[in-house]
Amino acid sequence: MSMHLIVGAGPIGTATASLLADRGERVRLVTRRGTGPDRPDIEKVAADASDPAALTELAEGATALYNCTGAPYDRWLTDLPPLATACLAAARACGAVLATTGNLYGYGPADGPLTERSPLRATGPKGRLRARLWQEALAAHEAGDVRVTEVRGSDYLGAGTQSLLTSLVLPKLLAGARVSVPADLNAPHSWTYAGDVARTLVAAAADERAWGRPWHVPTAAPVSMAELAARAAVLAGVAAPRLSTMPTAVLWLGGLGNPIVRELRETQYQFRRPFVLDSSAATDAFGIEPRPIEDSLRETVAWLADNDAAHAKR
């Protein structure tokens, strides 16, 4: 039995902790408030993961350290760097493999399907940050100081996930309301299942062939926002979605008074044009097939419906 340290109890951290515990591994899950799955085979610890000394102490004896941390969208630039630095320092000090949950922001706009060889050419601040954090980790790996890998997915599907689809489109669809979406509704878009992120993280951390490079999470074939919303409506048994495209100018004006909306401006290219992920390398290397999108969408819709029902009882 190996010890695995997971930082962050969002959908990815929770799925990773549960996957490892199901395999009989020793799991320690670190969050600021000691939250996480309520099961006896997962040790939950309250600590400041951005404190390198504290995290190093918790990582002692760990085979792998999984950075599954997140931050509010408008606090990426301040909150993510110290967390990444602490995870790198702890993995270096303890000899653990560092497996980081990344995303596609570092690539910037794409002219075709994104592969792991696509250049990191983002020009926005969040995209440049994601690229820089990976380059710093890779430099430490190439210097022989630590073993690292990064797993990158597209917008998430699954219980507990947060994205334009799960936070804006689907809640309004379930409520029978119209929704204006800052997106080309018919553009092909890749959607990654959160459970597949966890499976890829665990596989990459355990396989020395995976170290020193990024991997794209095995992801189902792209589906447009309009098509996905239509499928969700059928699964939920509600009326067909009433979607319209939000003009860029409206999004820009909305961001003047809302910091979260303002942050969406940087990544509009992901939704105003095709945004497709090529994940064949990870499937070939690890034998992981993506969960069918109908299954991941069904889980997402059920979770949102359960949340609505829970709120209605309060």
N, C-alpha and C positions, 0 to 999 in steps of 0.2 A: 504494500500500500504506500503510495507516494503522497506527499503533501502538496496541495495546490493553493496558492493565494490569489484571490479574485478581488479586484478593487472596483466597486460600483455594483449596485443592486437594481439597476434598471432592467429592462427586458433582456438585454444581452447578458449582463452579469448574472441575473437570476437563472436564465436558461443554461449558462455555462456551469454554474454551481450545481444545478440539479442534474445535468448530464454527468458530471464527474462523480457526484454522490451516488447516482444510480449505478455507476460502474464500480462502486466500492472504494473509491479513493477518499483520502482525507481532505476535506475542503474547509478553508478558512475564508470568510467573506467579510471584507472591510468596507464600512460606510461611515459617514460622519455621525449618524445616529444609531448605528448598530441594527439597521433594518435588513430584511431579506426573507427568503422562503422560511416558513414555519415548519421546519423538519429537524429532528434531532441529529441527523448525520451531517448537518452543515453548521459549523461554528461561526457565529456572527459576532463581530467585534466593532465597537464604536471607536473610531480614531480619525485623526486628520491625515488623510492619505497624501496631502501635499507636503507633509513633514518628512524629509528623507530619513532622519534618524528613527522616527517612530515606525515608518513603513519597513525599514531595514530590519528592525527588531521583529516585526510581525512576519517577515519573509524568511527568517532563519529556518533552514532545513527544507525550504520549498523547492520542488522540482521545476515548477513553472510559476510565473507571475502573469496574470491576465489583466491588462489595463482596459477595463470596460467602463471607465468613468465618462460622465457627460457633464454638461453645464448648460444653464439657460442660454438660448441662442444669442442673446445680446451680451453675454459675459464670456464668450469663448476666448477672446483675446487676453483677458485677465486671469481666468480660472484654469484653462487647460494647460498652459506652459508649466506652472509649478507642479501640477499633477504628473505630467509626462516626465519632468526632470526627476521627481521623487521615485517614480517607478523605475526609471533607468538606473538611478543610483542604487536602489534596493536590489535589483536584479544583478547588477555588477558586483555588489558587496557579497551577495549570498550565492552567486553562481547559478542562479535560476535563469531559465529561458524567459525572455520577455515577449509575450504575444499581445499586440495592441489591436484594439478595435478601431479601425480607421474608416474613411469614407472616400467619396470620389471628388471632393471639393478641390483637392490639389491639382487635378488635371485641367481645370478650367473648361471652356467650351470645346466640344468635340466635333470633328467633321465626319466621324464614323464610329463604329463600335470601339469602346475603350478596352484595351488590354493592359496587362501589368507593365508592358513596355512603352505605353503611351507617355509622352513627356509631361512633367509636372509644370504647367505653364499658366497656372491661375494668376490673375492680376488683382483680384479682390483680397481684402485683408484676411478673411477666414480661410480662403483657399491657400493663400501664401503661408498662413500659419500651419495648416495641415501638412503642406509640403515641407516646411522647415523642420517640424517635429520629427517627421520620418527621416529626413536627411541627417539630422543630429543622431538619431538612434542608429542609422545605418553606418555613419562614420565611426561610432563607438564599436560596432560589430566588426567593421573592417580593420580597426586598430587592434582587435583581439581582446577587447575589454569585456565584452558581453555578447551573448547570443540573442538576436532579435528577429522577429518577423512581424508583419502587419497584415491584417485581414480587412479587406474593403468590400462594402456592399453598397447597393443603391438604396433608395427610399424603402423603409421597412414596412412589412406586413406582419401581423401577429398580435397576440394579446399584449396590451400595454404599450404598444409602439406609438410614436409621435411623428407625424409627417403632415404634409399638406392634405393628403388624402384622409388620414385617420383623425386629424384635428379639425378640419374644416368641412370637407366634402361629405364624408360618411355620416357624421352627426346630424347635419342638416337633411341629408337624404332620409335617414331614419325618422326624422321629425316631420317629413313631408313638406319641407320648405324648399324654396328656390335657393340656389347658391351660385354666386359669381366667383369664378375661379381664375387666379392669375396664371393661366396656362393655355396652350394650344390643346384643346380637348381631344384632338384626334392624332396628336403626335405619339409615336411609339415611345414607351418608357419602360425601363426595367424596374421591377419590384422584388426586393430581397426578403425572404422569410427570416425572422429573428432566430428561430431555432437552427437554421442552416448556418447562421453566423457563428453560433456556439459550437456546432459540430466542426466547422472549419478552424476555429481558434484552437480547439483541443487537438485536432489532427496536426495542425502546423506546429504547435508547441512540442509535440512528441516526435516529430520526424526531422532529423537533422538535414534532410534535403530541402526543407522549407525555410531554414534559417538564412538570414541575410538577404531576403527579398520579400516583396509584398505578394499577396494572393487575393484574387477576386472570389468572393463567396459564390458557390454554385447557385445560379439564379435562373428562374424560369424565363421562357421567351417573353419579349416585351409586349405590353398591352397598353393601349391608350387609356387616358383618364376616363373618357366617355364610356369605353367598353367595360372598364373595371367597375364604374359606378352602376352601369346597367346590370352587370352580373351580381353586384352586391344587392341591388334592389330585389332581384329574383330570390336570392338566398334569404333575405330578410322578410320577404312577403309583403313588400310595400310598393307604392306606386312608382312608376318609372321616374328616373331622376330628371329634374328640371335644372339643367346646367347652362350657364352662359360664360363666355370668356370675359374676364375683367380686363379692361384696357390698362396698359402700362401706366398711363397718366393717373388713373384712379389709385393704383397701388402706390405710386409715388406720393400722392397727396395723403393717403392713409398713413404712410410712414412718418409724416410730419409730427403726428401726435402719439404714435404708438411705436415703441422701440422694437418690438418683435416684428411687426409688419415692415418696419424700416430695414431690418436685417434681410428680409426676403428679396430685396432688390438685387443683391449681389449674385444670387443664384438663379435669376430668371431664365438664363440660357438653358437650365436643366429642364424647364417646363414649356418654353416657347418654341422648342424645336426637338427633333428626335434625340433621346438620351438613352443609349443602349450599352449594356455591360456584356463583355465577352468573358465568361467565367470557365471556359473549357479547360484551362490549365489546371485548375484545382480539382475538377472532376477527374481528369486524367491522372493526376498525381495521387489523390486520396480516395478515389472511388466514391465520392459524395455526389449523389444526384439531387438536384433541387426538389424541394417539396412542390407538388403541383399547385399552381396559383389558385385553383378553385378551393383547395384545402386551406391554404393560408388565408385566403379571403374569408372563407367560412369562419375560421377561428377569430378573425378580426371583427367581423360583424357580430358574432355571438358575444364577444367581450364588450363591445360598445353597447349592445342591447342590454346586457346584464348591468352595466354601469348606469344606464338610463333607468332601469327598473329599481336599482338600489337608491338612486337619487330621488325617485318618485315616492319612495316609502318614508323618506326623512321628513 
